[in-house]
């Protein structure tokens, strides 16, 4: 498979559950050796209150609300440190109730020609199918959703749109979503989310690589 390198490659881990936003501030991460101690003085965009903690440090973007914990990086070089940060956080806070996890990826490609974008979009949604319904039909987004093939419950959602960053450009948004809740369980913890990050991380990366390549290759 041809190696392809997007201009922007964002990876985000999103957890849904019950969180205390004020806990997840830079000093806590530094105290527990999850981020370098410099984060206390150099974190950017710092916002901490009862319903939101938000900051960035080096490549990490952190945002925590009462029902959502998200950490993202904008470089493939930080993919493993991203996973390690989330693993370390919830190995310490393993009693945190987490019901869903998403291993998400967003990529932007700067294409050489507008025709390449048209070829990609037309492959998945031929304009000819719309000529009797719409005049000069154009695509704003194409979204696919399918069931998982592994042992986990959930789905995979893929959105394909023109890139808002580059013209001409291609944007691919992949949501690798895992449902962790079991209604028969009386106690919900972070253990299942940790298990996903340990056992499914590599497979998730390979899956997103395959999807991105399959879509991008339709440009020719």
C-alpha positions, 0 to 999 in steps of 0.5 A: 500500500502506497504511503500517503502523508496528509497535510494535517493529521489529528487523532483524538480520544474521546470518553463519555461518562461522568467527570469532574472537570476541575480535577483535570488541570495542568497541575494534576497531570504534572503532579502525577507525572503524566505531563512534564512539570512545565505544563503548569507554567506554559499551558496555553488557552487555560480555562478552568471552572466547575463545568469545563477544563481546557488547555493545550500543552505541546501537541496535546489539546485537553478539554473536559466537561462533566460528561466528556473527556477529550485529548487530541494531538495534531501530529502522528508522532504523538499518537502513542503518547496520546494513548499513554496519557489517557491510559495513565490518567484513568489507571489512576482514576479507574473508578471513573464511570465511562460508558463510551470511547471514540478513537477518532481521526481527522485528516486533510489533504491538499490536492493538486487539482479540483478534478481529483476531489471531484473523482473521489466524491463522484466515486461514492455519490455519482452526480449522474444519479441526481441530474433528474432531481437537482440542477448542478448538484454538488456535494457538501458531505458524504457520510458512511456508517457501519457496524463493528467487525470485532468483539466490541459493540459500537460503529464506525462512521466515516465522513468525506467532504471538501477540506475547509483548510485547503482548496482544492482539498479533501477532508476525512473524518473517522469516528471509531466508536465503542459502546461500553455500557452493560445495563446488567452491570451495577457498577461502571468503571474505566476498566473497559475503556482501558481495555479498548486502548490496550487491545484495540489501539493498533487495529484501530490505527490500521483500520483508519489507515486502510479507510484513508488510503481507500478514499484518497486513492480514488483521486486518480 
